[in-house]
Amino acid sequence: MFSSSKKEQQGVKQAKLSTLIADNVRNAGDLEFSEGLRMDGQVTGNVTGRPGEETLLERCSS
């Protein structure tokens, strides 16, 4: 009647936000990150996730 095994969840795996660029930070140049990045500040350049890894970019605008 009831199964004790848990079904595997499907969908997007949630990455850990391990890096923060604060609102008052300005960066000129390319940026590569792993895991997750929350970007409140400004980056002038390319922002990319590390190749071969699942990454998450959260961009907050003011």
Backbone as CSV, one residue per row, in Angstrom:
resi,resn,N_x,N_y,N_z,CA_x,CA_y,CA_z,C_x,C_y,C_z
1,MET,0.804,-1.176,0.000,0.000,0.000,0.000,0.864,1.264,0.000
2,PHE,1.788,1.388,0.958,2.701,2.528,0.994,4.104,2.031,0.669
3,SER,4.800,2.823,-0.094,6.165,2.467,-0.468,7.137,3.211,0.435
4,SER,8.149,2.516,0.903,9.134,3.154,1.773,10.268,3.800,0.986
5,SER,10.330,3.510,-0.310,11.392,4.126,-1.111,10.958,5.510,-1.583
6,LYS,11.899,6.445,-1.563,11.608,7.812,-1.989,11.816,7.918,-3.492
7,LYS,10.940,8.629,-4.143,11.094,8.865,-5.575,12.160,9.930,-5.778
8,GLU,12.941,9.746,-6.817,13.976,10.716,-7.131,13.336,11.964,-7.719
9,GLN,13.697,13.120,-7.204,13.144,14.369,-7.707,13.811,14.711,-9.025
10,GLN,13.007,15.154,-9.975,13.532,15.546,-11.264,13.411,17.041,-11.411
11,GLY,14.241,17.622,-12.227,14.207,19.054,-12.456,15.595,19.647,-12.298
12,VAL,15.634,20.933,-12.076,16.891,21.643,-11.956,17.464,21.456,-10.560
13,LYS,18.727,21.087,-10.503,19.405,20.941,-9.225,19.772,22.336,-8.719
14,GLN,19.472,22.621,-7.472,19.752,23.929,-6.912,21.227,24.022,-6.547
15,ALA,21.877,25.020,-7.079,23.290,25.237,-6.777,23.427,26.120,-5.536
16,LYS,24.563,25.997,-4.894,24.860,26.792,-3.707,25.402,28.156,-4.145
17,LEU,24.831,29.232,-3.612,25.353,30.565,-3.898,26.559,30.800,-2.989
18,SER,27.743,30.588,-3.529,28.948,30.659,-2.710,29.740,31.942,-2.922
19,THR,29.333,32.763,-3.895,30.063,33.990,-4.188,29.081,35.156,-4.268
20,LEU,29.469,36.285,-3.716,28.633,37.477,-3.735,29.457,38.653,-4.233
21,ILE,28.914,39.368,-5.203,29.480,40.653,-5.608,28.495,41.690,-5.090
22,ALA,28.894,42.398,-4.047,28.003,43.332,-3.357,27.668,44.535,-4.230
23,ASP,26.624,45.236,-3.834,26.094,46.364,-4.596,27.136,47.447,-4.859
24,ASN,28.042,47.689,-3.927,29.025,48.760,-4.082,30.323,48.303,-4.757
25,VAL,30.340,47.093,-5.340,31.537,46.551,-5.983,31.454,46.743,-7.490
26,ARG,32.545,47.215,-8.079,32.670,47.350,-9.533,33.902,46.569,-9.951
27,ASN,33.780,45.721,-10.973,34.884,44.895,-11.436,35.048,45.090,-12.944
28,ALA,36.268,45.366,-13.377,36.557,45.486,-14.803,37.419,44.294,-15.199
29,GLY,36.875,43.436,-16.048,37.589,42.240,-16.478,36.660,41.046,-16.477
30,ASP,37.149,39.936,-16.989,36.349,38.720,-17.064,36.295,38.032,-15.708
31,LEU,35.189,37.332,-15.480,34.962,36.660,-14.205,34.469,35.250,-14.473
32,GLU,35.119,34.254,-13.884,34.673,32.859,-13.978,34.370,32.373,-12.568
33,PHE,33.219,31.709,-12.399,32.816,31.260,-11.067,32.381,29.808,-11.105
34,SER,32.356,29.191,-9.925,31.834,27.835,-9.781,30.676,27.887,-8.794
35,GLU,29.887,26.844,-8.758,28.697,26.730,-7.916,27.719,27.856,-8.224
36,GLY,27.570,28.841,-7.357,26.591,29.898,-7.582,27.162,31.268,-7.323
37,LEU,26.663,32.247,-8.060,27.108,33.628,-7.919,25.895,34.532,-7.828
38,ARG,25.836,35.349,-6.789,24.824,36.398,-6.688,25.538,37.703,-6.993
39,MET,25.047,38.411,-8.003,25.710,39.623,-8.451,24.796,40.823,-8.244
40,ASP,25.094,41.618,-7.218,24.380,42.862,-6.960,25.164,44.036,-7.531
41,GLY,26.465,43.890,-7.665,27.334,44.944,-8.165,27.412,44.935,-9.688
42,GLN,28.493,45.486,-10.213,28.642,45.643,-11.657,29.931,44.995,-12.138
43,VAL,29.835,44.248,-13.226,30.999,43.655,-13.875,31.028,44.140,-15.318
44,THR,32.154,44.729,-15.707,32.361,45.120,-17.092,33.285,44.070,-17.686
45,GLY,32.720,43.140,-18.430,33.469,42.015,-18.985,32.552,40.808,-19.083
46,ASN,33.136,39.665,-19.326,32.381,38.420,-19.461,32.258,37.724,-18.110
47,VAL,31.063,37.221,-17.821,30.814,36.446,-16.608,30.399,35.048,-17.056
48,THR,31.182,34.036,-16.695,30.901,32.667,-17.130,31.040,31.693,-15.969
49,GLY,30.255,30.617,-16.046,30.388,29.519,-15.100,31.540,28.629,-15.531
50,ARG,32.166,27.990,-14.575,33.295,27.107,-14.857,32.838,25.972,-15.773
51,PRO,33.550,25.740,-16.872,33.156,24.684,-17.821,33.089,23.309,-17.157
52,GLY,32.055,22.560,-17.494,31.894,21.207,-16.981,31.193,21.131,-15.636
53,GLU,30.825,22.259,-15.060,30.144,22.286,-13.763,28.759,22.889,-13.908
54,GLU,27.856,22.493,-13.031,26.533,23.120,-12.973,26.683,24.388,-12.155
55,THR,26.283,25.513,-12.740,26.428,26.787,-12.064,25.110,27.553,-12.086
56,LEU,25.003,28.523,-11.202,23.811,29.356,-11.106,24.249,30.800,-10.957
57,LEU,23.670,31.680,-11.793,23.948,33.115,-11.696,22.652,33.809,-11.322
58,GLU,22.681,34.532,-10.210,21.523,35.305,-9.764,21.892,36.765,-9.890
59,ARG,21.251,37.473,-10.798,21.537,38.884,-11.043,20.452,39.723,-10.408
60,CYS,20.834,40.623,-9.527,19.881,41.508,-8.870,20.100,42.918,-9.379
61,SER,19.042,43.538,-9.850,19.180,44.907,-10.341,18.500,45.870,-9.380
62,SER,19.034,47.064,-9.337,18.447,48.059,-8.431,17.747,49.144,-9.204
